[in-house]
Amino acid sequence: MPERPRWWVLALGGPYDPDDFDQREAVRVRLRQELLLQAIVPDEYVWVWDEENRAQLVLRVCPTRAAAESYAAYLTGRGVEVRVCRMQRE
């Protein structure tokens, strides 16, 4: 039986220069702090690479797109910029 797709809900942070480790870390720290101010804490800190060199943090992994979209809508209502995408196979 094939594995069902899973969906990521990602919090979006600011852009950074991929060759500047300190800048990338500063953007990640800023995103973590912004989320903590809203009492949003992921189970673990999993960062996802973005083609536009923007910080992306996995907030939740959902079994269906509908569940991911629902959680994303909740977060958007709280002022968090989010993206929903299908989790890539490992």
N, C-alpha and C positions, 0 to 999 in steps of 0.2 A: 504494500500500500504506500503510495507516494506521500511524502511529508507535505502537510498543508502550509501554504505561505504564511508568513508572519509579517506584521506591519510595525514599523518604527514610528513613534511620535518624537520628533526632534525639536529641541529648543534652539533657536538661532541667535548667535552672537554676532559680533562685529567682524569685519574683514581684518586680515593680517598678511604680512609678507611671509610666505612659506619658508624663506631662507633666514628669517630672523626669529630664533627660538624664544628670545625674551619677549618680543612683541606678541608672538602666538600665545605664550603663557599668560601674559597680561590680559589678553582678550578673554581667555578661558577663565581666569580668576574673576574678571568683571562679570561674566555671564553667571558663574556660580554664585557670586554675591547678589546679583539681581534676583536670581531664583530664590535664594535663601531669605531675602527680604519679604518674599511672598509665601514663605513656608513651603516651597516646592523643592523637595529633595529626592533625587532619583535613588533607586536601590543601589546602584553602583555608577561610577563615572566612566561611561563609555563614550569616547569622542569619535565622531565619524568624519572622515575626510570629505571635503567639498571641493568640487572643480573650480569654484570661485574663490577658494581660500578664505572661507568664512567658518568660524567656530560653530560646530553643531554637536549638541549633547543629547544622547538618547535619554528621554524621560520615561518612556514606557514602551514595552513590546506587547502588542495586542494580537490576538488570534485571527481577527477579521478586520477588514478595512473599515467597516461600519463602527466597530469599537474604537479604532484609532481616530477616526474622524470625530466621533463623539467627544473623546478626551481632548482632542485638539481644539474643538469648538469651546469647551470649558476653559482651556488655558488661554485661548484668544480673548475670551470674555474677561479674563483677569489681566489682560495687557501683555501677554507673552507672545512673542513672534514664534510661530511653529511651522513645521513642515511634516507631512505624512509621506512616508515612502515605504515601498516593499523592501523587506530585509533581504539582503543578498545572501545567497548560499555561502556557507563557509568552505 
